Amino acid sequence: MFNMLKKPYYFDLDGVLADFNGEINAVERFEQEKDFFFNLKPIKKNLDEVKKLINNNNIVYIITASPNARCDNDKVHWLRKYLPEIQRKNIIILRNGQSKVKFMRSRHGILMDDYSKNCREWITKRGNTSCKITIEFDVQYYLKQL
């Protein structure tokens, strides 16, 4: 049974579910290189935790920034390959530099992101929680704390 008190989860894609940081010269390559995002390796342990949340009837969104429509397409295809459980309507793509908190589709939410600025902005909205994902503090670590 769905618990109405549960907050929805919002997961960043690059650096949280897909290994953007493991790519050589990623920052220089991602805007121009065809299929760059689609070819990113999954961060399996974090992806597995997201799948568990979805399978346990939690509301899960993917919220990711992208420089252009080609990269948007790459990201959606990556998600279809590695996270087919996520519905397209729960994938939120915004442009680089835009604030993720402005694209929320719920009143409150829990953000899991590897970018400190996104985490700081997220908690400016009352009732929100953010978790900074790193190698040491992965998705599973935070889910045990919540």
Summary of the structure (lengths in Angstrom):
residues: 146
radius of gyration: 14.4
end to end distance: 19.3
largest distance: 46.1
contacts: 421
relative contact order: 0.20
helix: 35%
strand: 18%
